[in-house]
Protein backbone atom coordinates (compact mmCIF):
# COMPACT_ATOMS: atom_id res chain seq x y z
CA UNK A 1 0.00 0.00 0.00
CA UNK A 2 1.06 3.57 -0.57
CA UNK A 3 0.68 6.38 1.94
CA UNK A 4 -0.38 9.86 0.98
CA UNK A 5 2.42 12.32 1.72
CA UNK A 6 -0.14 14.75 3.10
CA UNK A 7 -1.22 12.29 5.78
CA UNK A 8 -0.32 14.01 9.06
CA UNK A 9 -0.75 10.86 11.12
CA UNK A 10 0.42 7.99 8.91
CA UNK A 11 -0.08 4.27 9.15
CA UNK A 12 2.52 3.78 11.87
CA UNK A 13 0.60 6.16 14.12
CA UNK A 14 -2.58 4.13 13.73
CA UNK A 15 -0.78 0.79 14.02
CA UNK A 16 0.49 1.96 17.41
CA UNK A 17 -2.98 3.17 18.44
CA UNK A 18 -4.74 -0.11 17.59
CA UNK A 19 -2.06 -2.70 18.39
CA UNK A 20 -3.07 -4.60 21.52
CA UNK A 21 -6.00 -2.27 22.25
CA UNK A 22 -8.90 -3.85 24.12
CA UNK A 23 -12.05 -4.02 22.02
CA UNK A 24 -14.36 -1.09 22.82
CA UNK A 25 -17.87 -1.74 24.13
CA UNK A 26 -20.67 -1.76 21.57
CA UNK A 27 -22.56 1.37 20.64
CA UNK A 28 -25.91 1.13 22.42
CA UNK A 29 -27.91 4.35 21.91
CA UNK A 30 -31.09 2.65 23.08
CA UNK A 31 -29.75 2.37 26.62
CA UNK A 32 -31.02 5.07 28.98
CA UNK A 33 -27.80 5.70 30.86
CA UNK A 34 -25.47 8.66 31.10
CA UNK A 35 -22.59 6.90 29.36
CA UNK A 36 -24.73 6.33 26.27
CA UNK A 37 -25.69 10.00 25.90
CA UNK A 38 -23.26 10.75 23.05
CA UNK A 39 -24.30 7.51 21.30
CA UNK A 40 -27.92 8.68 21.52
CA UNK A 41 -27.06 12.09 20.08
CA UNK A 42 -25.29 10.46 17.14
CA UNK A 43 -28.19 8.06 16.66
CA UNK A 44 -30.49 11.08 16.35
CA UNK A 45 -28.12 12.62 13.80
CA UNK A 46 -27.92 9.46 11.68
CA UNK A 47 -31.66 8.84 11.92
CA UNK A 48 -32.28 12.32 10.50
CA UNK A 49 -29.60 11.80 7.85
CA UNK A 50 -30.81 8.39 6.67
CA UNK A 51 -34.48 9.22 6.19
CA UNK A 52 -35.81 6.83 3.54
CA UNK A 53 -32.74 4.58 3.70
CA UNK A 54 -33.32 1.22 5.32
CA UNK A 55 -32.56 -2.44 4.74
CA UNK A 56 -29.80 -4.61 3.28
CA UNK A 57 -30.17 -3.13 -0.21
CA UNK A 58 -28.42 -0.02 1.18
CA UNK A 59 -24.64 -0.48 1.11
CA UNK A 60 -22.63 1.56 3.63
CA UNK A 61 -18.85 1.87 3.60
CA UNK A 62 -16.91 3.32 6.52
CA UNK A 63 -13.57 4.92 5.67
CA UNK A 64 -10.94 4.63 8.39
CA UNK A 65 -12.85 1.86 10.13
CA UNK A 66 -10.04 0.70 12.43
CA UNK A 67 -11.48 -0.70 15.69
CA UNK A 68 -14.94 0.50 14.62
CA UNK A 69 -18.08 0.09 16.69
CA UNK A 70 -19.99 1.95 14.00
CA UNK A 71 -20.28 -0.89 11.48
CA UNK A 72 -22.33 -3.18 13.79
CA UNK A 73 -24.42 -0.17 14.81
CA UNK A 74 -25.29 0.76 11.21
CA UNK A 75 -26.18 -2.86 10.44
CA UNK A 76 -28.45 -3.18 13.48
CA UNK A 77 -30.05 0.26 13.60
CA UNK A 78 -30.75 0.62 9.88
CA UNK A 79 -30.35 -2.86 8.44
CA UNK A 80 -27.59 -1.74 6.08
CA UNK A 81 -25.08 -4.02 4.40
CA UNK A 82 -21.81 -2.78 5.86
CA UNK A 83 -18.17 -2.77 4.89
CA UNK A 84 -15.15 -0.67 5.72
CA UNK A 85 -11.62 0.14 4.64
CA UNK A 86 -8.55 0.98 6.67
CA UNK A 87 -4.82 0.91 5.94
CA UNK A 88 -3.79 -0.28 9.41
CA UNK A 89 -3.55 -4.09 9.73
CA UNK A 90 -4.15 -4.02 13.52
CA UNK A 91 -7.10 -1.68 13.00
CA UNK A 92 -8.61 -4.01 10.39
CA UNK A 93 -8.13 -7.00 12.68
CA UNK A 94 -9.86 -5.12 15.51
CA UNK A 95 -12.83 -4.25 13.29
CA UNK A 96 -13.17 -7.83 12.15
CA UNK A 97 -13.09 -9.00 15.76
CA UNK A 98 -15.81 -6.50 16.73
CA UNK A 99 -18.05 -7.67 13.88
CA UNK A 100 -17.58 -11.27 15.00
CA UNK A 101 -18.29 -10.35 18.61
CA UNK A 102 -21.51 -8.59 17.61
CA UNK A 103 -22.60 -11.35 15.24
CA UNK A 104 -22.79 -8.97 12.28
CA UNK A 105 -21.81 -9.87 8.73
CA UNK A 106 -19.57 -7.28 7.12
CA UNK A 107 -16.43 -6.93 5.05
CA UNK A 108 -13.37 -5.02 6.18
CA UNK A 109 -10.81 -4.25 3.50
CA UNK A 110 -7.13 -3.57 4.14
CA UNK A 111 -6.81 -0.74 1.65
CA UNK A 112 -5.42 2.72 1.12
CA UNK A 113 -8.10 5.36 0.59
CA UNK A 114 -6.01 6.90 -2.18
CA UNK A 115 -5.41 3.60 -3.99
CA UNK A 116 -8.43 1.36 -3.32
CA UNK A 117 -9.35 -1.73 -5.27
CA UNK A 118 -11.41 -0.81 -8.31
CA UNK A 119 -14.29 -2.91 -6.97
CA UNK A 120 -14.70 -0.45 -4.08
CA UNK A 121 -15.23 2.59 -6.33
CA UNK A 122 -18.63 4.06 -7.19
CA UNK A 123 -20.55 1.41 -5.26
CA UNK A 124 -21.68 2.56 -1.81
CA UNK A 125 -24.99 4.26 -1.15
CA UNK A 126 -23.47 5.86 1.95
CA UNK A 127 -19.82 6.57 2.73
CA UNK A 128 -19.12 7.64 6.29
CA UNK A 129 -15.97 8.54 8.21
CA UNK A 130 -15.37 9.38 11.85
CA UNK A 131 -12.11 11.15 12.61
CA UNK A 132 -10.34 10.71 9.26
CA UNK A 133 -10.31 13.65 6.84
CA UNK A 134 -8.92 16.12 9.40
CA UNK A 135 -5.66 14.14 9.41
CA UNK A 136 -4.84 15.25 5.85
CA UNK A 137 -3.29 18.58 4.96
CA UNK A 138 -5.55 18.83 1.91
CA UNK A 139 -9.02 18.17 3.28
CA UNK A 140 -10.70 18.48 -0.12
CA UNK A 141 -8.33 15.90 -1.59
CA UNK A 142 -9.20 13.44 1.17
CA UNK A 143 -12.92 14.11 0.66
CA UNK A 144 -12.61 13.54 -3.10
CA UNK A 145 -10.96 10.18 -2.47
CA UNK A 146 -13.63 9.29 0.07
CA UNK A 147 -16.48 10.37 -2.22
CA UNK A 148 -15.10 8.20 -5.04
CA UNK A 149 -16.32 5.18 -3.06
CA UNK A 150 -19.92 6.43 -3.26
CA UNK A 151 -22.23 5.87 -6.16
CA UNK A 152 -23.37 8.96 -8.04
CA UNK A 153 -26.12 10.48 -5.90
CA UNK A 154 -24.82 8.69 -2.80
CA UNK A 155 -24.38 10.28 0.60
CA UNK A 156 -21.00 11.31 2.03
CA UNK A 157 -21.13 11.75 5.82
CA UNK A 158 -18.21 13.21 7.76
CA UNK A 159 -17.64 13.38 11.51
CA UNK A 160 -14.54 15.05 12.98
CA UNK A 161 -13.55 16.20 16.47
CA UNK A 162 -13.93 19.94 17.02
CA UNK A 163 -10.29 20.96 17.18
CA UNK A 164 -11.02 24.69 16.87
CA UNK A 165 -12.75 24.88 20.25
CA UNK A 166 -12.11 23.85 23.83
CA UNK A 167 -11.67 20.19 22.87
CA UNK A 168 -8.84 21.17 20.54
CA UNK A 169 -7.18 23.38 23.13
CA UNK A 170 -7.35 20.54 25.64
CA UNK A 171 -5.90 18.13 23.09
CA UNK A 172 -3.01 20.47 22.32
CA UNK A 173 -2.14 20.69 26.03
CA UNK A 174 -2.61 16.99 26.74
CA UNK A 175 -0.56 15.77 23.78
CA UNK A 176 0.85 18.34 21.31
CA UNK A 177 2.00 15.63 18.88
CA UNK A 178 -1.50 14.19 18.59
CA UNK A 179 -2.91 17.69 18.09
CA UNK A 180 -0.33 18.31 15.34
CA UNK A 181 -1.69 15.30 13.45
CA UNK A 182 -4.97 17.21 12.96
CA UNK A 183 -5.99 20.08 10.73
CA UNK A 184 -8.35 22.16 12.92
CA UNK A 185 -11.54 22.66 10.91
CA UNK A 186 -14.54 24.75 11.85
CA UNK A 187 -17.95 24.51 10.18
CA UNK A 188 -17.05 26.97 7.45
CA UNK A 189 -13.77 25.30 6.50
CA UNK A 190 -15.31 21.83 6.51
CA UNK A 191 -18.21 23.01 4.35
CA UNK A 192 -15.83 24.73 1.93
CA UNK A 193 -13.68 21.58 1.69
CA UNK A 194 -16.73 19.50 0.72
CA UNK A 195 -17.68 22.06 -1.90
CA UNK A 196 -14.10 22.12 -3.24
CA UNK A 197 -14.28 18.32 -3.49
CA UNK A 198 -17.24 18.70 -5.85
CA UNK A 199 -19.89 17.62 -3.33
CA UNK A 200 -23.29 19.17 -2.69
CA UNK A 201 -23.50 20.02 1.00
CA UNK A 202 -26.82 19.29 2.68
CA UNK A 203 -25.77 20.06 6.22
CA UNK A 204 -22.68 21.14 8.13
CA UNK A 205 -22.90 21.89 11.85
CA UNK A 206 -21.38 21.51 15.27
CA UNK A 207 -22.64 18.47 17.14
CA UNK A 208 -22.95 17.49 20.83
CA UNK A 209 -22.71 20.43 23.24
CA UNK A 210 -19.49 19.12 24.78
CA UNK A 211 -17.40 15.96 24.94
CA UNK A 212 -13.85 16.13 26.25
CA UNK A 213 -13.84 12.37 25.82
CA UNK A 214 -13.12 13.18 22.17
CA UNK A 215 -9.58 14.10 23.24
CA UNK A 216 -7.03 11.36 22.58
CA UNK A 217 -5.31 10.74 25.90
CA UNK A 218 -4.09 7.22 25.06
CA UNK A 219 -0.42 8.20 25.08
CA UNK A 220 -0.42 9.74 28.53
CA UNK A 221 1.73 7.83 31.04
CA UNK A 222 -0.14 5.22 33.10
CA UNK A 223 -0.98 5.99 36.69
CA UNK A 224 -1.54 9.36 38.30
CA UNK A 225 -0.26 12.38 36.42
CA UNK A 226 -1.29 16.01 36.19
CA UNK A 227 -2.49 15.65 32.62
CA UNK A 228 -4.24 12.37 33.33
CA UNK A 229 -6.12 13.85 36.27
CA UNK A 230 -6.96 16.95 34.23
CA UNK A 231 -8.34 14.84 31.40
CA UNK A 232 -10.52 12.87 33.81
CA UNK A 233 -11.77 16.13 35.30
CA UNK A 234 -12.68 17.47 31.85
CA UNK A 235 -14.52 14.27 30.98
CA UNK A 236 -16.40 14.50 34.29
CA UNK A 237 -17.35 18.09 33.41
CA UNK A 238 -18.81 16.84 30.12
CA UNK A 239 -20.74 14.19 32.00
CA UNK A 240 -22.29 16.85 34.23
CA UNK A 241 -23.50 18.66 31.11
CA UNK A 242 -24.93 15.41 29.74
CA UNK A 243 -26.75 14.86 33.03
CA UNK A 244 -28.36 18.27 32.63
CA UNK A 245 -29.25 17.55 29.01
CA UNK A 246 -30.98 14.32 29.97
CA UNK A 247 -33.33 16.45 32.07
CA UNK A 248 -33.85 19.52 29.89
CA UNK A 249 -32.98 18.28 26.41
CA UNK A 250 -29.91 18.76 24.20
CA UNK A 251 -28.13 22.08 24.63
CA UNK A 252 -27.00 24.05 21.55
CA UNK A 253 -23.70 22.93 20.06
CA UNK A 254 -21.38 25.77 19.10
CA UNK A 255 -17.85 26.47 17.94
CA UNK A 256 -16.40 27.06 21.41
CA UNK A 257 -17.42 23.90 23.23
CA UNK A 258 -18.96 21.37 20.82
CA UNK A 259 -17.38 17.95 20.72
CA UNK A 260 -17.68 17.42 16.97
CA UNK A 261 -18.27 18.93 13.56
CA UNK A 262 -20.50 16.94 11.19
CA UNK A 263 -21.26 17.26 7.50
CA UNK A 264 -23.71 15.55 5.21
CA UNK A 265 -23.12 15.90 1.49
CA UNK A 266 -24.14 14.25 -1.75
CA UNK A 267 -22.01 13.07 -4.63
CA UNK A 268 -23.56 14.65 -7.74
CA UNK A 269 -25.24 12.33 -10.18
CA UNK A 270 -23.52 12.02 -13.50
C-alpha positions as CSV (number, residue, x, y, z in Angstrom):
1,X,0.0,0.0,0.0
2,X,1.1,3.6,-0.6
3,X,0.7,6.4,1.9
4,X,-0.4,9.9,1.0
5,X,2.4,12.3,1.7
6,X,-0.1,14.7,3.1
7,X,-1.2,12.3,5.8
8,X,-0.3,14.0,9.1
9,X,-0.7,10.9,11.1
10,X,0.4,8.0,8.9
11,X,-0.1,4.3,9.1
12,X,2.5,3.8,11.9
13,X,0.6,6.2,14.1
14,X,-2.6,4.1,13.7
15,X,-0.8,0.8,14.0
16,X,0.5,2.0,17.4
17,X,-3.0,3.2,18.4
18,X,-4.7,-0.1,17.6
19,X,-2.1,-2.7,18.4
20,X,-3.1,-4.6,21.5
21,X,-6.0,-2.3,22.2
22,X,-8.9,-3.8,24.1
23,X,-12.0,-4.0,22.0
24,X,-14.4,-1.1,22.8
25,X,-17.9,-1.7,24.1
26,X,-20.7,-1.8,21.6
27,X,-22.6,1.4,20.6
28,X,-25.9,1.1,22.4
29,X,-27.9,4.3,21.9
30,X,-31.1,2.7,23.1
31,X,-29.7,2.4,26.6
32,X,-31.0,5.1,29.0
33,X,-27.8,5.7,30.9
34,X,-25.5,8.7,31.1
35,X,-22.6,6.9,29.4
36,X,-24.7,6.3,26.3
37,X,-25.7,10.0,25.9
38,X,-23.3,10.7,23.1
39,X,-24.3,7.5,21.3
40,X,-27.9,8.7,21.5
41,X,-27.1,12.1,20.1
42,X,-25.3,10.5,17.1
43,X,-28.2,8.1,16.7
44,X,-30.5,11.1,16.3
45,X,-28.1,12.6,13.8
46,X,-27.9,9.5,11.7
47,X,-31.7,8.8,11.9
48,X,-32.3,12.3,10.5
49,X,-29.6,11.8,7.9
50,X,-30.8,8.4,6.7
51,X,-34.5,9.2,6.2
52,X,-35.8,6.8,3.5
53,X,-32.7,4.6,3.7
54,X,-33.3,1.2,5.3
55,X,-32.6,-2.4,4.7
56,X,-29.8,-4.6,3.3
57,X,-30.2,-3.1,-0.2
58,X,-28.4,0.0,1.2
59,X,-24.6,-0.5,1.1
60,X,-22.6,1.6,3.6
61,X,-18.9,1.9,3.6
62,X,-16.9,3.3,6.5
63,X,-13.6,4.9,5.7
64,X,-10.9,4.6,8.4
65,X,-12.8,1.9,10.1
66,X,-10.0,0.7,12.4
67,X,-11.5,-0.7,15.7
68,X,-14.9,0.5,14.6
69,X,-18.1,0.1,16.7
70,X,-20.0,1.9,14.0
71,X,-20.3,-0.9,11.5
72,X,-22.3,-3.2,13.8
73,X,-24.4,-0.2,14.8
74,X,-25.3,0.8,11.2
75,X,-26.2,-2.9,10.4
76,X,-28.4,-3.2,13.5
77,X,-30.0,0.3,13.6
78,X,-30.7,0.6,9.9
79,X,-30.4,-2.9,8.4
80,X,-27.6,-1.7,6.1
81,X,-25.1,-4.0,4.4
82,X,-21.8,-2.8,5.9
83,X,-18.2,-2.8,4.9
84,X,-15.2,-0.7,5.7
85,X,-11.6,0.1,4.6
86,X,-8.5,1.0,6.7
87,X,-4.8,0.9,5.9
88,X,-3.8,-0.3,9.4
89,X,-3.6,-4.1,9.7
90,X,-4.2,-4.0,13.5
91,X,-7.1,-1.7,13.0
92,X,-8.6,-4.0,10.4
93,X,-8.1,-7.0,12.7
94,X,-9.9,-5.1,15.5
95,X,-12.8,-4.2,13.3
96,X,-13.2,-7.8,12.1
97,X,-13.1,-9.0,15.8
98,X,-15.8,-6.5,16.7
99,X,-18.1,-7.7,13.9
100,X,-17.6,-11.3,15.0
101,X,-18.3,-10.4,18.6
102,X,-21.5,-8.6,17.6
103,X,-22.6,-11.4,15.2
104,X,-22.8,-9.0,12.3
105,X,-21.8,-9.9,8.7
106,X,-19.6,-7.3,7.1
107,X,-16.4,-6.9,5.1
108,X,-13.4,-5.0,6.2
109,X,-10.8,-4.2,3.5
110,X,-7.1,-3.6,4.1
111,X,-6.8,-0.7,1.7
112,X,-5.4,2.7,1.1
113,X,-8.1,5.4,0.6
114,X,-6.0,6.9,-2.2
115,X,-5.4,3.6,-4.0
116,X,-8.4,1.4,-3.3
117,X,-9.4,-1.7,-5.3
118,X,-11.4,-0.8,-8.3
119,X,-14.3,-2.9,-7.0
120,X,-14.7,-0.5,-4.1
121,X,-15.2,2.6,-6.3
122,X,-18.6,4.1,-7.2
123,X,-20.6,1.4,-5.3
124,X,-21.7,2.6,-1.8
125,X,-25.0,4.3,-1.2
126,X,-23.5,5.9,2.0
127,X,-19.8,6.6,2.7
128,X,-19.1,7.6,6.3
129,X,-16.0,8.5,8.2
130,X,-15.4,9.4,11.8
131,X,-12.1,11.2,12.6
132,X,-10.3,10.7,9.3
133,X,-10.3,13.6,6.8
134,X,-8.9,16.1,9.4
135,X,-5.7,14.1,9.4
136,X,-4.8,15.2,5.8
137,X,-3.3,18.6,5.0
138,X,-5.5,18.8,1.9
139,X,-9.0,18.2,3.3
140,X,-10.7,18.5,-0.1
141,X,-8.3,15.9,-1.6
142,X,-9.2,13.4,1.2
143,X,-12.9,14.1,0.7
144,X,-12.6,13.5,-3.1
145,X,-11.0,10.2,-2.5
146,X,-13.6,9.3,0.1
147,X,-16.5,10.4,-2.2
148,X,-15.1,8.2,-5.0
149,X,-16.3,5.2,-3.1
150,X,-19.9,6.4,-3.3
151,X,-22.2,5.9,-6.2
152,X,-23.4,9.0,-8.0
153,X,-26.1,10.5,-5.9
154,X,-24.8,8.7,-2.8
155,X,-24.4,10.3,0.6
156,X,-21.0,11.3,2.0
157,X,-21.1,11.7,5.8
158,X,-18.2,13.2,7.8
159,X,-17.6,13.4,11.5
160,X,-14.5,15.0,13.0
161,X,-13.5,16.2,16.5
162,X,-13.9,19.9,17.0
163,X,-10.3,21.0,17.2
164,X,-11.0,24.7,16.9
165,X,-12.8,24.9,20.2
166,X,-12.1,23.9,23.8
167,X,-11.7,20.2,22.9
168,X,-8.8,21.2,20.5
169,X,-7.2,23.4,23.1
170,X,-7.3,20.5,25.6
171,X,-5.9,18.1,23.1
172,X,-3.0,20.5,22.3
173,X,-2.1,20.7,26.0
174,X,-2.6,17.0,26.7
175,X,-0.6,15.8,23.8
176,X,0.8,18.3,21.3
177,X,2.0,15.6,18.9
178,X,-1.5,14.2,18.6
179,X,-2.9,17.7,18.1
180,X,-0.3,18.3,15.3
181,X,-1.7,15.3,13.5
182,X,-5.0,17.2,13.0
183,X,-6.0,20.1,10.7
184,X,-8.3,22.2,12.9
185,X,-11.5,22.7,10.9
186,X,-14.5,24.7,11.8
187,X,-17.9,24.5,10.2
188,X,-17.1,27.0,7.5
189,X,-13.8,25.3,6.5
190,X,-15.3,21.8,6.5
191,X,-18.2,23.0,4.4
192,X,-15.8,24.7,1.9
193,X,-13.7,21.6,1.7
194,X,-16.7,19.5,0.7
195,X,-17.7,22.1,-1.9
196,X,-14.1,22.1,-3.2
197,X,-14.3,18.3,-3.5
198,X,-17.2,18.7,-5.9
199,X,-19.9,17.6,-3.3
200,X,-23.3,19.2,-2.7
201,X,-23.5,20.0,1.0
202,X,-26.8,19.3,2.7
203,X,-25.8,20.1,6.2
204,X,-22.7,21.1,8.1
205,X,-22.9,21.9,11.8
206,X,-21.4,21.5,15.3
207,X,-22.6,18.5,17.1
208,X,-22.9,17.5,20.8
209,X,-22.7,20.4,23.2
210,X,-19.5,19.1,24.8
211,X,-17.4,16.0,24.9
212,X,-13.9,16.1,26.3
213,X,-13.8,12.4,25.8
214,X,-13.1,13.2,22.2
215,X,-9.6,14.1,23.2
216,X,-7.0,11.4,22.6
217,X,-5.3,10.7,25.9
218,X,-4.1,7.2,25.1
219,X,-0.4,8.2,25.1
220,X,-0.4,9.7,28.5
221,X,1.7,7.8,31.0
222,X,-0.1,5.2,33.1
223,X,-1.0,6.0,36.7
224,X,-1.5,9.4,38.3
225,X,-0.3,12.4,36.4
226,X,-1.3,16.0,36.2
227,X,-2.5,15.7,32.6
228,X,-4.2,12.4,33.3
229,X,-6.1,13.8,36.3
230,X,-7.0,16.9,34.2
231,X,-8.3,14.8,31.4
232,X,-10.5,12.9,33.8
233,X,-11.8,16.1,35.3
234,X,-12.7,17.5,31.9
235,X,-14.5,14.3,31.0
236,X,-16.4,14.5,34.3
237,X,-17.3,18.1,33.4
238,X,-18.8,16.8,30.1
239,X,-20.7,14.2,32.0
240,X,-22.3,16.9,34.2
241,X,-23.5,18.7,31.1
242,X,-24.9,15.4,29.7
243,X,-26.7,14.9,33.0
244,X,-28.4,18.3,32.6
245,X,-29.3,17.5,29.0
246,X,-31.0,14.3,30.0
247,X,-33.3,16.4,32.1
248,X,-33.9,19.5,29.9
249,X,-33.0,18.3,26.4
250,X,-29.9,18.8,24.2
251,X,-28.1,22.1,24.6
252,X,-27.0,24.1,21.6
253,X,-23.7,22.9,20.1
254,X,-21.4,25.8,19.1
255,X,-17.8,26.5,17.9
256,X,-16.4,27.1,21.4
257,X,-17.4,23.9,23.2
258,X,-19.0,21.4,20.8
259,X,-17.4,17.9,20.7
260,X,-17.7,17.4,17.0
261,X,-18.3,18.9,13.6
262,X,-20.5,16.9,11.2
263,X,-21.3,17.3,7.5
264,X,-23.7,15.5,5.2
265,X,-23.1,15.9,1.5
266,X,-24.1,14.2,-1.8
267,X,-22.0,13.1,-4.6
268,X,-23.6,14.6,-7.7
269,X,-25.2,12.3,-10.2
270,X,-23.5,12.0,-13.5
